[in-house]
Amino acid sequence: MIKIALCDDNEVERRLLRKIVTAVLQELHQEVLIVEFSSGEKLQRNFSRGDYDLIFLDVFMKEMDGCGLIKNLLREAG
């Protein structure tokens, strides 16, 4: 099973990305678990190394953007 996190503050765009990713992986006969986050802060609070095989991040979000989130996660990883 492929575990994916989608992080975008726009619900419509999260839903669209979920639909696309699900369709592609179904076509490839891959099981998928998709977890959605509406902000970088929510993903960071719920993140543990190894949780996800793939993370989609919105670069432009209101508070913490995707670039800031990556920096924080890398810093925490040491």
HELIX and SHEET records of a PDB file:
HELIX    1   1 GLU A   11  GLU A   27  1                                  17    
HELIX    2   2 GLY A   40  ARG A   45  1                                   6    
HELIX    3   3 GLY A   66  ALA A   77  1                                  12    
SHEET    1   A 3 VAL A  32  PHE A  37  0                                        
SHEET    2   A 3 ILE A   2  CYS A   7  1                                        
SHEET    3   A 3 LEU A  54  LEU A  57  1                                        
END                                                                             
